[in-house]
Amino acid sequence: MSMTETDRAMMTKVFSSYYRQADLDVVAIGQREFGVGFSRKIESRHLSFMSPGELRNYLTSNTPFFVSHSISYYDYPGATPMEKKGWKGADLVFDLDLHSETKYGAFLLLGKVKADLARLVRDFIKGDFGCNDVTLNFSGNRGYHVHVRDKDFRVLGSEERRELVDYVMGNGLNYRDFFSETPAKPAKLLGPRQDEGGYRGRFANMTLKVLEEKPATIHRNLKQEKAREVFVKGIMEGNWSTSPFQKNGELIARLGPIAQALPVASVDTDAGVTQDLSKLIRVPNSIHGDTGLIAKTFDDIDSFEPLRDALLPSSQIIKIRFLEDVPELPLRGEATGPFKKDEEKELNLAVAGFYVLKGSATIVKR
């Protein structure tokens, strides 16, 4: 982060003002280790707070630009070294992130990560794992965090958590194992049904969706309603031999792209977050120091829009001067920009702060 002293002082006041009224109700706060940073995510850790009020006082007085808490619960969260903390268990946390080669490219692709988030929660966390105590928050930057607090998962070690990540990412998944041929001639191809759980059921349902929307991508004859109906009925019964293909192997080969779409790929970026029991994760509803966006907690995945809903609440207007060209972005629910280097613009404080913290602009003194 590169800012002038004036910019930093201004943003520090903004952060401090926000923390005076922010919802910082961290679950089991007295059992969490905290870490803070002023120029990067973690510069100091092994901090502990006994109440939301104590945390609030620290943030308004010291105002770090980054604040995180442990995914683990401890008897003595402020103790050092780690072995003296007294580990009591840990939340199961998934970090979905998106990297981009350009400074703002990831913000234009947040919709893709949100689609992965919806599948992760619906299909895996609530579907396959059967979890109920789940909270979601925007990371404040390029992705989302999922916190699972079901007690059955708190005791899992690093290796078990890594296996869950591998499952979600589809590591080792071979969809060809879903199929088997009967010994009778001609061989009948048996495969997954839509009423099955896990990857088998998802594979069958995804195939049915493709048959409804783009049947010719599997076989050109499936554009014909009768052929499609026969194949759909067969899939629902677990009999995949009803396809137009003459050889079962040809059908299986054409289904590869469907299998590739089933895992949640964006979990791969930060798989270590899930398995690292000493990991510190951004405090929900805190501010991300690189963007000024709130790590906002939310319930409805479909309606949540981070570049609209996670901006700091403010009606103040300030003038900034751009230090580089920036692209158009959908900030505060409307198209903002593009802006050119050396252009001066009066913008809402939340939007202006976003550009300042990204190192793309500086505040113009009045």
Legacy VTK file of the C-alpha trace (Angstrom):
# vtk DataFile Version 3.0
C-alpha trace
ASCII
DATASET POLYDATA
POINTS 366 float
0.000 0.000 0.000
1.479 3.344 -1.037
-0.249 6.475 0.248
0.702 9.964 1.235
0.513 10.906 4.915
-2.565 12.981 4.125
-4.294 10.057 2.428
-3.467 7.696 5.277
-4.640 10.140 7.928
-7.923 10.667 6.082
-8.566 6.937 5.624
-7.638 6.248 9.260
-10.367 8.667 10.352
-12.829 6.965 8.012
-11.981 3.504 9.382
-12.164 4.673 13.004
-15.540 6.305 12.455
-16.894 3.116 10.896
-15.704 0.944 13.776
-17.584 3.051 16.325
-20.868 1.584 15.071
-19.899 -1.565 13.139
-21.378 -4.974 13.951
-18.315 -6.805 15.316
-20.075 -9.644 17.126
-17.401 -12.322 16.580
-18.656 -15.759 17.640
-16.901 -16.888 20.866
-14.745 -13.768 20.759
-13.007 -14.563 24.060
-11.648 -17.818 22.595
-10.188 -16.271 19.440
-6.692 -15.091 18.648
-6.568 -11.807 16.733
-4.026 -10.352 14.367
-3.759 -6.847 12.932
-1.783 -4.997 10.330
-1.306 -1.398 9.251
0.442 -1.951 5.909
-0.218 -5.658 5.339
-2.629 -8.301 6.613
-0.728 -9.554 9.671
1.990 -7.523 11.383
1.086 -8.421 14.940
-0.846 -11.414 16.291
-1.536 -13.232 19.587
-3.958 -10.483 20.594
-7.148 -11.329 22.482
-10.359 -9.507 23.385
-13.001 -10.588 25.867
-15.950 -8.721 24.356
-17.098 -6.941 21.189
-16.827 -3.670 23.092
-13.184 -4.319 23.933
-12.454 -5.094 20.272
-14.334 -1.972 19.194
-12.330 0.217 21.553
-9.086 -1.188 20.185
-10.103 -0.627 16.565
-11.342 2.922 17.072
-8.248 3.906 19.099
-5.504 2.090 17.164
-7.276 1.716 13.821
-5.338 -0.967 11.961
-6.110 -1.277 8.272
-6.451 -5.064 8.570
-7.949 -7.166 11.375
-8.283 -10.957 11.450
-9.264 -13.630 13.951
-8.336 -17.280 14.327
-10.480 -19.982 12.799
-9.593 -21.926 15.977
-10.944 -21.669 19.505
-8.435 -21.569 22.384
-8.374 -21.663 26.173
-5.704 -18.950 26.182
-5.848 -17.195 22.771
-3.249 -14.565 23.676
-0.626 -17.050 24.837
2.641 -17.774 23.021
3.950 -19.983 21.588
1.014 -21.657 19.815
1.321 -24.830 21.914
0.356 -22.899 25.054
-2.935 -21.597 23.688
-4.873 -24.799 24.440
-6.619 -25.708 21.180
-10.360 -26.403 21.584
-11.391 -26.930 17.957
-11.793 -24.819 14.832
-14.404 -23.594 12.404
-14.349 -25.168 8.972
-13.573 -22.215 6.701
-13.544 -22.041 2.917
-11.912 -19.133 1.098
-13.057 -18.585 -2.470
-10.768 -16.195 -4.241
-10.046 -15.006 -7.745
-6.740 -13.723 -9.036
-6.242 -11.499 -12.048
-3.270 -10.229 -13.995
-4.567 -6.671 -13.762
-5.320 -4.555 -10.699
-9.059 -4.352 -11.309
-9.685 -7.448 -13.421
-10.866 -9.597 -10.502
-13.594 -7.104 -9.578
-15.181 -7.613 -12.983
-15.327 -11.379 -12.388
-16.807 -11.469 -8.881
-20.019 -12.866 -10.347
-18.161 -16.049 -11.294
-16.879 -16.509 -7.745
-20.396 -15.881 -6.404
-21.729 -18.658 -8.641
-19.083 -20.987 -7.201
-20.053 -19.842 -3.696
-23.690 -20.766 -4.327
-22.720 -24.246 -5.530
-20.275 -24.766 -2.665
-22.903 -23.948 -0.050
-25.869 -25.643 -1.712
-24.287 -28.783 -3.157
-21.411 -29.498 -0.824
-21.629 -27.793 2.586
-25.384 -28.136 3.109
-25.997 -30.956 0.624
-23.182 -33.488 0.939
-21.820 -32.465 4.359
-25.200 -31.761 5.964
-24.059 -28.581 7.756
-26.553 -26.091 9.178
-24.523 -23.511 11.126
-23.099 -21.620 8.147
-22.330 -17.918 7.747
-21.110 -16.089 4.666
-19.159 -12.918 4.195
-17.466 -11.056 1.380
-13.687 -11.050 1.822
-13.497 -7.293 1.244
-11.441 -7.828 -1.881
-11.628 -10.588 -4.507
-13.819 -13.308 -3.067
-15.861 -14.813 -0.260
-15.435 -16.640 3.051
-17.660 -19.446 4.312
-17.615 -20.205 8.052
-19.005 -23.605 9.107
-19.481 -23.898 12.884
-21.258 -27.258 13.210
-19.719 -28.911 16.272
-19.082 -32.217 14.460
-16.607 -30.442 12.182
-14.755 -28.436 14.837
-12.627 -31.405 15.901
-11.340 -32.245 12.417
-7.571 -32.154 11.967
-5.631 -30.693 9.059
-5.619 -33.885 7.000
-9.364 -34.406 7.300
-9.952 -30.801 6.274
-7.641 -31.250 3.286
-9.704 -34.263 2.220
-12.846 -32.118 2.285
-11.113 -29.531 0.102
-9.968 -32.253 -2.305
-13.545 -33.505 -2.504
-14.945 -30.043 -3.235
-12.230 -29.415 -5.835
-12.801 -32.823 -7.416
-9.215 -33.972 -6.939
-9.043 -37.612 -7.995
-12.555 -37.515 -9.440
-12.970 -39.809 -12.457
-16.475 -39.638 -13.812
-15.888 -42.800 -15.862
-16.109 -44.696 -12.583
-19.784 -43.696 -12.454
-20.499 -46.170 -15.249
-20.466 -49.971 -15.626
-21.535 -52.340 -18.373
-23.635 -55.430 -17.846
-22.103 -58.709 -19.057
-25.042 -59.493 -21.332
-24.851 -58.700 -25.040
-25.502 -56.056 -26.093
-23.987 -54.552 -22.968
-26.238 -52.173 -21.069
-24.528 -49.041 -19.715
-25.525 -48.416 -16.100
-24.859 -44.983 -14.637
-25.886 -42.414 -12.011
-29.494 -41.357 -11.423
-30.666 -37.850 -10.631
-31.997 -38.916 -7.203
-28.541 -39.998 -5.990
-26.421 -37.857 -3.717
-22.919 -36.504 -4.170
-21.117 -36.234 -7.463
-23.130 -39.037 -9.055
-26.430 -37.242 -8.602
-24.941 -33.903 -9.661
-23.502 -35.504 -12.788
-26.895 -36.958 -13.755
-28.696 -33.675 -13.078
-26.126 -31.652 -14.995
-26.514 -33.989 -17.975
-30.278 -33.578 -17.845
-29.834 -29.810 -17.798
-27.584 -29.967 -20.878
-30.172 -32.156 -22.609
-32.783 -29.494 -21.907
-30.698 -26.493 -22.945
-28.040 -27.685 -25.452
-28.750 -31.311 -26.387
-26.719 -31.209 -29.607
-23.503 -30.749 -27.623
-23.878 -34.384 -26.606
-25.249 -35.784 -29.900
-26.867 -34.072 -32.864
-29.772 -36.556 -32.882
-30.770 -35.378 -29.401
-32.227 -32.249 -30.978
-35.111 -34.561 -31.881
-37.683 -34.550 -29.105
-38.408 -38.281 -29.220
-34.745 -39.298 -28.987
-34.236 -36.823 -26.171
-37.242 -38.105 -24.210
-35.999 -41.691 -24.452
-32.534 -40.743 -23.217
-33.884 -38.588 -20.362
-36.124 -41.440 -19.193
-33.159 -43.813 -19.309
-30.952 -41.494 -17.227
-33.660 -41.156 -14.581
-33.721 -44.951 -14.342
-29.931 -45.248 -14.358
-29.866 -46.773 -17.861
-27.598 -44.673 -20.075
-27.759 -47.131 -22.972
-30.730 -45.249 -24.386
-28.508 -42.593 -25.981
-28.173 -42.319 -29.800
-24.541 -43.476 -29.630
-23.765 -46.903 -31.079
-20.918 -47.479 -28.595
-21.076 -46.760 -24.874
-17.494 -45.505 -24.864
-18.398 -42.761 -27.336
-21.121 -41.482 -25.039
-18.870 -41.480 -21.975
-16.182 -39.560 -23.854
-18.676 -36.843 -24.855
-19.705 -36.318 -21.232
-16.248 -35.172 -20.112
-17.041 -31.419 -20.158
-20.005 -32.002 -17.850
-17.772 -33.703 -15.287
-15.233 -30.867 -15.481
-17.912 -28.349 -14.474
-18.886 -30.145 -11.251
-16.059 -29.257 -8.783
-15.733 -25.772 -7.269
-12.489 -24.635 -8.864
-12.065 -21.276 -7.108
-11.576 -23.010 -3.734
-8.182 -24.020 -5.141
-6.753 -20.524 -4.712
-6.648 -20.688 -0.921
-7.043 -24.357 -0.052
-4.537 -23.812 2.763
-7.037 -21.636 4.628
-9.254 -24.657 5.243
-6.557 -27.006 6.515
-4.344 -24.563 8.476
-5.595 -24.704 12.073
-3.490 -21.672 13.059
-4.905 -19.552 10.226
-6.244 -16.068 10.869
-9.185 -15.043 8.686
-10.544 -11.547 8.139
-13.010 -10.436 10.814
-16.508 -10.344 9.305
-17.788 -6.776 8.850
-14.287 -5.328 9.235
-12.733 -3.166 6.505
-10.203 -4.503 4.024
-7.269 -2.095 4.048
-6.447 -2.583 0.377
-9.909 -1.601 -0.870
-11.935 0.106 1.840
-14.647 -2.478 1.185
-16.392 -4.132 4.118
-16.001 -7.878 4.673
-19.767 -7.826 4.740
-21.802 -10.653 6.248
-24.867 -11.574 4.190
-27.549 -14.242 3.866
-28.921 -14.075 0.330
-26.245 -15.048 -2.183
-28.340 -14.157 -5.215
-29.124 -10.578 -4.187
-25.768 -9.636 -2.641
-23.592 -7.422 -4.842
-20.229 -6.655 -3.188
-19.373 -3.524 -5.187
-22.739 -2.110 -4.155
-23.508 -3.608 -0.751
-19.996 -3.735 0.768
-19.085 -0.073 0.326
-18.735 2.098 3.401
-21.931 3.962 4.295
-21.252 7.636 3.599
-22.815 10.632 1.892
-19.621 12.703 2.018
-18.074 13.870 -1.264
-14.322 14.333 -1.646
-12.083 15.259 -4.559
-9.341 12.921 -5.745
-6.757 13.009 -8.513
-6.063 9.815 -10.394
-2.473 8.611 -10.537
-3.140 6.104 -13.322
-5.841 5.096 -15.772
-8.595 2.978 -14.227
-11.352 1.026 -16.007
-15.089 1.347 -15.596
-16.427 -0.502 -12.546
-19.968 -1.078 -11.206
-19.551 0.780 -7.905
-22.546 1.687 -5.712
-24.835 -0.008 -8.219
-23.904 2.192 -11.158
-21.191 2.433 -13.779
-18.256 4.443 -12.447
-15.387 5.559 -14.647
-13.326 4.999 -16.611
-10.930 7.659 -15.340
-7.685 8.910 -16.845
-4.375 9.667 -15.176
-4.267 13.224 -13.725
-8.051 13.544 -13.969
-9.633 15.169 -10.907
-13.049 13.996 -9.801
-15.432 14.576 -6.914
-16.756 11.226 -5.738
-18.565 9.673 -2.824
-16.123 8.985 0.026
-16.534 5.207 -0.224
-15.752 5.207 -3.952
-12.923 7.714 -3.633
-11.426 5.745 -0.747
-11.505 2.586 -2.827
-9.304 4.190 -5.483
-7.002 5.803 -2.912
-6.435 2.522 -1.083
-5.816 0.744 -4.383
-3.028 3.234 -5.026
-4.760 4.663 -8.087
-5.619 8.101 -6.708
-4.717 10.689 -4.087
-6.936 13.079 -2.137
-6.919 16.691 -3.338
-6.685 19.171 -0.482
-9.471 21.712 -0.401
LINES 1 367
366 0 1 2 3 4 5 6 7 8 9 10 11 12 13 14 15 16 17 18 19 20 21 22 23 24 25 26 27 28 29 30 31 32 33 34 35 36 37 38 39 40 41 42 43 44 45 46 47 48 49 50 51 52 53 54 55 56 57 58 59 60 61 62 63 64 65 66 67 68 69 70 71 72 73 74 75 76 77 78 79 80 81 82 83 84 85 86 87 88 89 90 91 92 93 94 95 96 97 98 99 100 101 102 103 104 105 106 107 108 109 110 111 112 113 114 115 116 117 118 119 120 121 122 123 124 125 126 127 128 129 130 131 132 133 134 135 136 137 138 139 140 141 142 143 144 145 146 147 148 149 150 151 152 153 154 155 156 157 158 159 160 161 162 163 164 165 166 167 168 169 170 171 172 173 174 175 176 177 178 179 180 181 182 183 184 185 186 187 188 189 190 191 192 193 194 195 196 197 198 199 200 201 202 203 204 205 206 207 208 209 210 211 212 213 214 215 216 217 218 219 220 221 222 223 224 225 226 227 228 229 230 231 232 233 234 235 236 237 238 239 240 241 242 243 244 245 246 247 248 249 250 251 252 253 254 255 256 257 258 259 260 261 262 263 264 265 266 267 268 269 270 271 272 273 274 275 276 277 278 279 280 281 282 283 284 285 286 287 288 289 290 291 292 293 294 295 296 297 298 299 300 301 302 303 304 305 306 307 308 309 310 311 312 313 314 315 316 317 318 319 320 321 322 323 324 325 326 327 328 329 330 331 332 333 334 335 336 337 338 339 340 341 342 343 344 345 346 347 348 349 350 351 352 353 354 355 356 357 358 359 360 361 362 363 364 365
